[in-house]
Amino acid sequence: MAKKKTTPKKAVTKAATTPLTVNKAMLIKRMQTAADKAGMYSNGEELRKFINLYNQVITDALVAGEKVHIIEFGSFRVTDRAARKGRNPRTGEPIQIEATKNVKFTPALKLKTSVKAKKPAKRVKKSKK
């Protein structure tokens, strides 16, 4: 019986499969593009100030113990994490971990279905010049 010839598999690099991360500068550029398409005036500096203000308002509400609900996007809320026993990974000795507060985001149904319907964009490698 003859053996089947197989082609060697190509190695998949982490950079090729990791989705692109959108930072604040990229978000501002995308907002400018969307505003231009919608026929709205957009200034990069004003958009940067708006994003900073938006983040500060959400942060202030969470610090005050309020829940922030953005329709068709999701909700932010503060959760309490109880104190617990842990272990120092270097020495192995038991330690007491203090109670903390965490921020939890729960996506809205519209956001969930939008994300599930589309495949994530793959990271594009920049060519070296």
C-alpha positions in Angstrom: 0.0 0.0 0.0 1.4 3.4 -1.0 1.8 6.1 1.5 -0.1 9.3 1.0 2.0 12.4 0.5 1.3 15.2 2.9 2.5 18.8 2.8 4.1 20.1 6.0 1.9 22.4 8.0 2.9 26.0 8.2 3.7 27.4 11.6 1.1 29.8 12.9 2.7 32.8 14.6 1.1 34.5 17.5 1.1 37.9 15.7 -0.8 36.5 12.8 -3.6 35.2 14.9 -3.9 37.9 17.6 -6.7 40.4 16.8 -5.6 44.0 16.5 -5.9 46.1 19.7 -7.5 49.5 19.2 -5.9 52.2 21.3 -7.2 55.8 22.0 -5.4 57.3 18.9 -6.9 54.7 16.6 -10.3 55.2 18.2 -10.1 58.9 17.5 -9.2 58.3 13.9 -12.1 55.9 13.5 -14.5 58.3 15.1 -13.3 61.1 12.7 -13.8 58.8 9.7 -17.3 57.8 10.9 -18.2 61.4 11.6 -17.0 62.5 8.2 -19.1 59.8 6.5 -22.1 60.9 8.5 -21.6 64.5 7.4 -20.7 65.6 10.9 -17.9 68.0 11.9 -15.1 66.2 13.7 -11.9 67.6 15.2 -9.3 65.2 16.5 -8.5 67.3 19.6 -12.2 67.7 20.5 -12.7 64.0 20.1 -9.8 63.3 22.4 -11.3 65.6 25.0 -14.7 64.0 24.6 -13.3 60.5 25.1 -11.4 61.7 28.2 -14.5 63.3 29.6 -16.6 60.2 28.8 -14.2 58.0 30.6 -14.0 60.4 33.6 -17.8 60.5 33.9 -18.1 56.7 33.9 -15.2 56.5 36.4 -16.8 59.1 38.7 -20.1 57.2 38.7 -18.5 53.9 39.5 -16.5 55.4 42.3 -19.7 56.8 43.7 -21.1 53.3 43.7 -23.5 53.8 40.8 -24.2 51.4 38.0 -23.6 52.8 34.5 -25.9 51.4 31.8 -25.4 52.4 28.2 -28.3 51.2 26.0 -27.3 48.8 23.3 -23.8 48.6 24.5 -23.7 47.3 28.1 -23.4 48.0 31.8 -20.5 48.7 34.2 -20.8 48.0 37.9 -18.5 47.7 40.9 -18.3 44.3 42.6 -16.8 43.5 46.0 -14.3 40.7 46.2 -14.1 39.2 49.7 -10.9 38.8 51.7 -9.4 35.4 51.2 -6.4 33.3 52.0 -3.6 32.9 49.5 -0.1 31.7 49.2 3.1 33.5 48.4 4.4 31.9 45.2 8.1 32.5 46.1 8.1 31.2 49.7 5.0 29.1 49.8 3.9 30.7 53.1 0.2 31.4 53.6 -0.9 35.1 53.3 -4.1 37.0 53.8 -5.4 38.8 50.7 -7.4 41.9 51.5 -10.9 42.5 50.2 -11.0 44.6 46.9 -13.4 46.2 44.5 -13.5 45.3 40.8 -15.2 46.7 37.8 -17.4 44.3 35.9 -18.7 44.9 32.4 -21.8 43.1 31.1 -22.4 43.5 27.4 -25.9 44.2 26.1 -27.7 41.7 23.9 -27.1 43.8 20.8 -23.4 43.9 21.4 -23.2 40.2 22.0 -25.1 39.3 18.8 -23.0 41.7 16.8 -19.8 40.2 18.0 -21.0 36.6 17.5 -22.1 37.4 13.9 -18.8 38.7 12.7 -15.3 37.0 12.6 -12.5 39.0 14.3 -10.1 40.8 12.0 -6.7 39.3 11.9 -3.6 41.3 12.7 -1.8 42.5 9.6 1.9 42.3 9.7 3.6 45.6 8.7 6.2 45.2 6.0 9.7 46.4 6.9 11.0 49.1 4.6 
